[in-house]
Amino acid sequence: MKYWQSFSALKRVKTEYESLTDALANALETVIVTPAGDEKSLDGLTAHVQAFEIIPGLLRLLEYPAIAMLADEILALLQDTLNQASLESEKL
């Protein structure tokens, strides 16, 4: 890991990372627990997925390449899911 000259900056990065991942998890959980008969709004999830796009780069900056690759995979899965859901809603 890089030598950080400012631990307060590192703490802010960590706080932002935790905030983004928590918000994404909550948005995903909201979509998942919505009953099948109800209309699922993906707007909130879409916004959080877009915000999550900075996470892989952030992890690379902190020199965590393996976790960054995992974050890339998670992001790709989320984006594919949103794209597929969008296509399915257009068919209806």
C-alpha positions in Angstrom: 0.0 0.0 0.0 1.2 3.5 -0.7 2.5 5.6 2.0 -0.2 8.1 2.7 1.0 11.5 3.8 -2.5 12.4 5.1 -4.4 9.9 7.1 -7.4 12.3 7.2 -7.5 12.1 3.4 -7.4 8.3 3.5 -10.2 8.3 6.1 -12.4 10.5 3.8 -11.8 8.1 0.9 -12.8 5.2 3.2 -15.9 7.0 4.4 -17.0 7.8 0.8 -16.3 4.1 -0.2 -18.4 2.8 2.6 -21.2 5.4 1.9 -21.4 4.4 -1.8 -21.4 0.6 -1.1 -24.0 0.9 1.6 -26.3 3.0 -0.6 -25.9 0.6 -3.4 -26.7 -2.4 -1.1 -29.8 -0.6 0.2 -31.0 0.3 -3.3 -30.5 -3.3 -4.5 -32.2 -4.7 -1.5 -35.2 -2.4 -2.1 -35.5 -3.8 -5.7 -35.2 -7.4 -4.6 -37.8 -7.2 -1.8 -40.4 -5.5 -3.9 -43.1 -8.1 -4.5 -43.3 -9.7 -8.0 -46.7 -8.2 -8.8 -45.6 -4.6 -8.0 -43.9 -2.4 -10.5 -40.2 -2.2 -9.6 -38.6 1.2 -10.0 -35.0 0.9 -11.0 -34.3 4.7 -11.0 -32.7 4.6 -7.5 -30.6 1.5 -8.3 -29.5 3.0 -11.6 -28.2 6.2 -9.8 -26.3 4.1 -7.2 -24.8 1.9 -9.9 -23.5 5.0 -11.7 -22.0 6.3 -8.4 -20.4 2.9 -7.8 -18.4 3.3 -11.1 -15.7 5.1 -9.2 -15.1 2.2 -6.8 -12.8 0.1 -9.0 -10.6 3.1 -9.8 -10.5 4.0 -6.1 -9.4 0.5 -5.2 -6.6 0.6 -7.8 -5.5 4.0 -6.4 -5.2 2.4 -3.0 -3.2 -0.5 -4.6 -5.8 -3.2 -4.2 -5.8 -4.7 -7.7 -7.5 -8.0 -6.8 -10.4 -6.2 -5.0 -10.6 -3.7 -7.9 -11.1 -6.6 -10.3 -13.9 -8.0 -8.1 -15.5 -4.5 -8.1 -15.2 -4.4 -11.9 -17.0 -7.7 -12.1 -19.8 -6.6 -9.7 -20.2 -3.4 -11.6 -20.5 -5.3 -14.9 -23.1 -7.6 -13.5 -25.1 -4.7 -12.1 -24.9 -2.9 -15.4 -25.9 -6.0 -17.4 -28.8 -6.6 -15.0 -30.0 -3.0 -15.4 -29.7 -3.2 -19.2 -31.7 -6.5 -19.3 -34.4 -5.1 -17.0 -34.6 -2.0 -19.2 -35.0 -4.1 -22.3 -37.7 -6.3 -20.7 -39.6 -3.2 -19.5 -39.6 -1.8 -23.1 -41.1 -5.1 -24.4 -44.1 -4.6 -22.1 
